[in-house]
Amino acid sequence: MALYQNHPNPFNSATAIPYILSETGPVTLEIFDILGRKVMSRDEGYKGAGYHTALFSAAGLASGVYFYRIKGAPFPQTKRFVVLR
């Protein structure tokens, strides 16, 4: 599995999060604040192996640094993004 940096970053309203799965399975997008609290979790459904993009809307999030994680492979990966209002 490979998790890539979202683009654009920083962003105001929406961003794209590209990732590659090495095997077919369920995928979940999780967003955490700077203190490590989960602020959102979204089921992306059952995805096949290959390249995918999760679209994320920051509606309801304040400006700041957040972390995103894609769970859907033997090990989750985490990256950082910035929301600017």
HELIX and SHEET records of a PDB file:
SHEET    1   A 3 ALA A   2  LEU A   3  0                                        
SHEET    2   A 3 ALA A  14  LEU A  21 -1                                        
SHEET    3   A 3 GLY A  50  SER A  57 -1                                        
SHEET    1   B 4 LYS A  38  LYS A  47  0                                        
SHEET    2   B 4 GLY A  25  ASP A  33 -1                                        
SHEET    3   B 4 GLY A  64  LYS A  71 -1                                        
SHEET    4   B 4 GLN A  77  VAL A  83 -1                                        
END                                                                             
